[in-house]
Amino acid sequence: MQNYCRPDTLDAALAFLAGGGRVLAGGTDIYPAAGVRLAGPVLDLTGVAALRGMQAGHGMRIGACTTWSDVAEADLPPALAALQQAAGAVGGRQIQNAGTLGGNLCNASPAADGVPPLLVCDAVVELTGVQGTRRMALSEFLLAPRKTALREGELLVAVHLPEAGLTGGSAFLKLGARAYLVISIAMVAARVVVVGGIATQVAVAVGACSGVAQRLPLVERALTGVAVAQLAGSVREADVMVALTPIEDIRATASYRATAATELVARAVAIAAGVA
Protein backbone atom coordinates (compact mmCIF):
# COMPACT_ATOMS: atom_id res chain seq x y z
CA MET A 1 0.00 0.00 0.00
CA GLN A 2 1.27 3.47 -0.81
CA ASN A 3 2.34 5.57 2.13
CA TYR A 4 0.81 8.86 1.00
CA CYS A 5 -2.26 9.65 -1.10
CA ARG A 6 -3.69 13.01 -2.24
CA PRO A 7 -6.74 12.08 -4.31
CA ASP A 8 -8.97 14.52 -6.18
CA THR A 9 -12.30 12.74 -5.60
CA LEU A 10 -14.16 11.66 -2.49
CA ASP A 11 -14.59 8.12 -3.82
CA ALA A 12 -10.83 7.76 -4.22
CA ALA A 13 -10.28 9.11 -0.74
CA LEU A 14 -12.70 6.61 0.79
CA ALA A 15 -11.15 3.75 -1.15
CA PHE A 16 -7.71 4.63 0.22
CA LEU A 17 -9.04 5.07 3.75
CA ALA A 18 -10.61 1.61 3.63
CA GLY A 19 -7.09 0.22 3.90
CA GLY A 20 -6.40 2.23 7.05
CA GLY A 21 -4.37 5.36 7.57
CA ARG A 22 -4.31 8.84 9.02
CA VAL A 23 -6.38 11.68 7.64
CA LEU A 24 -4.74 15.04 6.93
CA ALA A 25 -6.94 18.03 6.15
CA GLY A 26 -4.83 21.10 6.91
CA GLY A 27 -2.11 19.52 9.01
CA THR A 28 -2.09 22.20 11.71
CA ASP A 29 -2.88 19.65 14.42
CA ILE A 30 -1.49 16.42 12.99
CA TYR A 31 2.00 17.73 12.19
CA PRO A 32 2.78 19.18 15.65
CA ALA A 33 1.54 15.95 17.25
CA ALA A 34 3.63 13.74 14.95
CA GLY A 35 6.99 14.62 16.43
CA VAL A 36 10.02 13.99 14.22
CA ARG A 37 8.19 12.02 11.52
CA LEU A 38 4.60 11.76 10.33
CA ALA A 39 3.98 8.04 10.11
CA GLY A 40 1.92 6.75 7.20
CA PRO A 41 -0.14 5.79 5.45
CA VAL A 42 -1.49 9.35 5.16
CA LEU A 43 -4.63 10.43 3.31
CA ASP A 44 -4.32 14.10 2.32
CA LEU A 45 -7.78 15.55 1.61
CA THR A 46 -6.61 18.94 0.35
CA GLY A 47 -6.93 17.85 -3.28
CA VAL A 48 -10.66 16.99 -3.03
CA ALA A 49 -12.34 20.17 -4.28
CA ALA A 50 -15.80 18.88 -3.33
CA LEU A 51 -14.83 19.10 0.36
CA ARG A 52 -14.18 22.84 0.25
CA GLY A 53 -16.52 25.81 0.03
CA MET A 54 -19.85 27.10 1.33
CA GLN A 55 -23.24 26.72 -0.37
CA ALA A 56 -26.42 28.47 0.78
CA GLY A 57 -29.93 27.16 0.18
CA HIS A 58 -32.37 25.86 2.80
CA GLY A 59 -29.64 26.62 5.31
CA MET A 60 -25.93 26.36 4.57
CA ARG A 61 -23.45 23.61 3.80
CA ILE A 62 -19.79 24.12 4.66
CA GLY A 63 -17.30 21.62 3.25
CA ALA A 64 -15.04 20.01 5.83
CA CYS A 65 -11.85 21.24 4.10
CA THR A 66 -12.99 24.85 4.03
CA THR A 67 -10.16 26.82 5.60
CA TRP A 68 -10.43 29.37 8.35
CA SER A 69 -9.39 32.06 5.87
CA ASP A 70 -12.24 30.97 3.60
CA VAL A 71 -14.68 31.35 6.50
CA ALA A 72 -13.31 34.69 7.67
CA GLU A 73 -13.48 36.26 4.21
CA ALA A 74 -16.89 34.94 3.12
CA ASP A 75 -20.07 37.02 2.89
CA LEU A 76 -22.08 35.37 5.65
CA PRO A 77 -25.20 36.32 7.65
CA PRO A 78 -24.88 37.94 11.11
CA ALA A 79 -25.73 34.62 12.75
CA LEU A 80 -22.32 33.42 11.56
CA ALA A 81 -20.39 36.46 12.76
CA ALA A 82 -19.32 34.34 15.75
CA LEU A 83 -17.87 31.70 13.43
CA GLN A 84 -15.99 34.36 11.48
CA GLN A 85 -14.67 35.91 14.69
CA ALA A 86 -13.51 32.46 15.80
CA ALA A 87 -11.83 31.98 12.41
CA GLY A 88 -9.79 35.10 13.05
CA ALA A 89 -8.74 33.79 16.46
CA VAL A 90 -7.35 30.44 15.24
CA GLY A 91 -3.58 30.85 15.41
CA GLY A 92 -1.88 33.24 12.99
CA ARG A 93 -2.57 33.92 9.33
CA GLN A 94 -0.52 30.95 8.14
CA ILE A 95 -2.55 28.60 10.36
CA GLN A 96 -5.81 30.15 9.14
CA ASN A 97 -4.75 29.61 5.52
CA ALA A 98 -4.06 25.90 6.10
CA GLY A 99 -6.29 24.85 9.00
CA THR A 100 -9.76 23.53 8.18
CA LEU A 101 -13.13 23.52 9.86
CA GLY A 102 -13.42 19.74 9.63
CA GLY A 103 -9.96 19.21 11.06
CA ASN A 104 -10.83 21.44 14.00
CA LEU A 105 -13.92 19.37 14.75
CA CYS A 106 -12.28 15.96 14.29
CA ASN A 107 -9.36 16.94 16.50
CA ALA A 108 -12.00 17.31 19.22
CA SER A 109 -10.04 19.59 21.51
CA PRO A 110 -12.09 20.97 24.43
CA ALA A 111 -10.77 24.38 23.34
CA ALA A 112 -11.58 24.04 19.61
CA ASP A 113 -12.54 27.56 18.52
CA GLY A 114 -14.96 26.42 15.83
CA VAL A 115 -17.23 24.38 18.07
CA PRO A 116 -19.18 26.95 20.17
CA PRO A 117 -20.16 29.11 17.16
CA LEU A 118 -21.46 26.03 15.35
CA LEU A 119 -23.30 24.69 18.39
CA VAL A 120 -25.35 27.88 18.74
CA CYS A 121 -26.46 27.43 15.10
CA ASP A 122 -27.57 23.82 15.76
CA ALA A 123 -24.95 22.44 13.38
CA VAL A 124 -25.22 18.94 11.95
CA VAL A 125 -22.22 16.99 10.63
CA GLU A 126 -22.29 14.84 7.49
CA LEU A 127 -20.24 11.64 7.74
CA THR A 128 -19.50 9.47 4.71
CA GLY A 129 -17.93 6.03 4.36
CA VAL A 130 -17.98 3.24 1.80
CA GLN A 131 -21.18 1.96 3.40
CA GLY A 132 -23.04 5.24 2.99
CA THR A 133 -23.71 8.65 4.50
CA ARG A 134 -25.23 9.61 7.83
CA ARG A 135 -25.85 12.82 9.72
CA MET A 136 -25.85 13.71 13.39
CA ALA A 137 -25.91 16.80 15.56
CA LEU A 138 -22.49 18.25 16.27
CA SER A 139 -23.30 17.97 19.97
CA GLU A 140 -23.60 14.19 19.55
CA PHE A 141 -20.54 13.89 17.30
CA LEU A 142 -18.16 15.23 19.98
CA LEU A 143 -17.98 12.52 22.64
CA ALA A 144 -15.01 13.47 24.83
CA PRO A 145 -11.62 15.18 24.57
CA ARG A 146 -9.98 13.92 21.35
CA LYS A 147 -12.86 11.50 20.74
CA THR A 148 -15.62 11.68 18.14
CA ALA A 149 -18.36 9.44 16.78
CA LEU A 150 -16.50 8.82 13.52
CA ARG A 151 -16.50 5.15 12.57
CA GLU A 152 -13.60 3.32 10.98
CA GLY A 153 -13.39 4.22 7.30
CA GLU A 154 -15.57 7.34 7.63
CA LEU A 155 -14.78 10.96 6.81
CA LEU A 156 -16.44 14.12 8.02
CA VAL A 157 -17.32 15.72 4.69
CA ALA A 158 -19.47 18.74 5.61
CA VAL A 159 -21.20 20.76 8.29
CA HIS A 160 -24.84 21.69 7.72
CA LEU A 161 -26.54 24.69 9.34
CA PRO A 162 -30.35 24.79 9.30
CA GLU A 163 -32.23 27.91 8.23
CA ALA A 164 -33.47 28.46 11.78
CA GLY A 165 -29.87 28.50 12.99
CA LEU A 166 -28.96 31.30 10.59
CA THR A 167 -31.28 33.89 12.13
CA GLY A 168 -30.33 36.70 14.52
CA GLY A 169 -26.95 38.12 15.41
CA SER A 170 -24.02 36.38 17.05
CA ALA A 171 -20.74 36.98 18.84
CA PHE A 172 -17.66 34.99 19.88
CA LEU A 173 -15.35 35.85 22.75
CA LYS A 174 -12.35 33.99 24.12
CA LEU A 175 -10.11 34.58 27.10
CA GLY A 176 -6.48 33.54 27.20
CA ALA A 177 -3.20 34.60 28.71
CA ARG A 178 -2.71 36.90 25.70
CA ALA A 179 -4.79 38.17 22.81
CA TYR A 180 -3.50 35.88 20.03
CA LEU A 181 -1.84 32.49 19.46
CA VAL A 182 -3.16 31.09 22.72
CA ILE A 183 -5.21 28.17 24.02
CA SER A 184 -8.36 29.49 25.65
CA ILE A 185 -9.08 29.61 29.36
CA ALA A 186 -12.73 30.01 28.37
CA MET A 187 -14.60 30.84 25.16
CA VAL A 188 -18.22 31.69 24.46
CA ALA A 189 -20.46 31.97 21.43
CA ALA A 190 -23.94 33.47 21.56
CA ARG A 191 -26.71 33.87 18.98
CA VAL A 192 -29.68 36.09 19.75
CA VAL A 193 -32.83 36.85 17.75
CA VAL A 194 -34.37 40.19 18.72
CA VAL A 195 -37.96 41.23 17.95
CA GLY A 196 -39.27 44.54 19.21
CA GLY A 197 -36.43 44.95 21.69
CA ILE A 198 -37.02 41.50 23.21
CA ALA A 199 -34.73 38.47 22.91
CA THR A 200 -37.08 35.92 21.38
CA GLN A 201 -34.42 33.25 20.77
CA VAL A 202 -31.15 32.78 22.66
CA ALA A 203 -28.45 30.17 22.08
CA VAL A 204 -25.24 30.10 24.14
CA ALA A 205 -22.30 27.68 24.12
CA VAL A 206 -19.12 27.59 26.19
CA GLY A 207 -15.83 25.91 25.28
CA ALA A 208 -12.63 25.11 27.20
CA CYS A 209 -14.63 24.64 30.41
CA SER A 210 -15.66 20.98 29.95
CA GLY A 211 -14.49 17.87 28.13
CA VAL A 212 -16.39 19.15 25.09
CA ALA A 213 -18.04 22.51 24.45
CA GLN A 214 -21.54 22.73 25.90
CA ARG A 215 -24.79 24.57 25.23
CA LEU A 216 -26.26 26.29 28.29
CA PRO A 217 -30.00 25.46 28.34
CA LEU A 218 -30.78 27.14 31.68
CA VAL A 219 -29.15 30.37 30.54
CA GLU A 220 -30.97 30.22 27.22
CA ARG A 221 -34.35 29.77 28.91
CA ALA A 222 -33.66 32.50 31.46
CA LEU A 223 -32.76 35.03 28.76
CA THR A 224 -35.56 34.25 26.32
CA GLY A 225 -38.22 36.96 26.59
CA VAL A 226 -35.89 39.43 28.31
CA ALA A 227 -35.50 43.01 27.06
CA VAL A 228 -32.16 43.33 25.28
CA ALA A 229 -30.99 46.07 27.65
CA GLN A 230 -31.32 43.61 30.55
CA LEU A 231 -29.71 40.58 28.91
CA ALA A 232 -26.21 40.91 30.35
CA GLY A 233 -27.50 41.54 33.87
CA SER A 234 -29.77 38.48 33.69
CA VAL A 235 -26.92 35.95 33.32
CA ARG A 236 -26.43 33.99 36.54
CA GLU A 237 -23.27 32.02 37.29
CA ALA A 238 -25.33 29.21 38.82
CA ASP A 239 -27.18 28.73 35.52
CA VAL A 240 -23.91 28.79 33.57
CA MET A 241 -22.22 26.21 35.78
CA VAL A 242 -24.99 23.59 35.64
CA ALA A 243 -23.77 22.55 32.17
CA LEU A 244 -20.02 22.90 32.75
CA THR A 245 -17.24 20.97 34.50
CA PRO A 246 -14.26 23.36 34.43
CA ILE A 247 -10.85 21.87 35.12
CA GLU A 248 -7.82 23.08 37.06
CA ASP A 249 -4.69 23.37 34.94
CA ILE A 250 -1.67 25.57 34.35
CA ARG A 251 -3.80 28.19 32.63
CA ALA A 252 -6.49 28.74 35.29
CA THR A 253 -8.33 27.35 38.28
CA ALA A 254 -11.83 25.90 37.97
CA SER A 255 -13.20 28.79 40.02
CA TYR A 256 -11.61 31.36 37.74
CA ARG A 257 -12.96 29.58 34.66
CA ALA A 258 -16.47 29.65 36.13
CA THR A 259 -16.30 33.38 36.79
CA ALA A 260 -14.70 34.09 33.41
CA ALA A 261 -17.25 32.01 31.51
CA THR A 262 -20.12 33.84 33.19
CA GLU A 263 -18.67 37.24 32.33
CA LEU A 264 -18.00 36.19 28.73
CA VAL A 265 -21.57 34.91 28.38
CA ALA A 266 -22.95 38.22 29.62
CA ARG A 267 -20.80 40.19 27.18
CA ALA A 268 -21.44 37.87 24.23
CA VAL A 269 -25.24 37.89 24.51
CA ALA A 270 -25.22 41.70 24.71
CA ILE A 271 -23.02 41.97 21.61
CA ALA A 272 -25.12 39.42 19.72
CA ALA A 273 -28.26 41.37 20.58
CA GLY A 274 -26.65 44.57 19.33
CA VAL A 275 -26.65 46.45 22.64
CA ALA A 276 -22.97 46.29 23.64
Secondary structure, DSSP 8 states (H G I E B T S, - for coil): --SEE--SSHHHHHHHHTT--EEESS-TTHHHHHTT---S-EEEGGG-GGGS-EEESSSEEEETT-BHHHHHHS---GGGHHHHHHHTTSSSHHHHHH-BHHHHHHHT-TT-TTHHHHHTTT-EEEEEETTEEEEEEHHHHEEETTEE---TT-EEEEEEE-GGGG-SEEEEEEE-SSSSS---SEEEEEEEEEETTEEEEEEEEEESSSSS-EE-HHHHHHHTT-BGGGTGGG--HHHHHHT------SS--HHHHHHHHHHHHHHHHHHHTT--
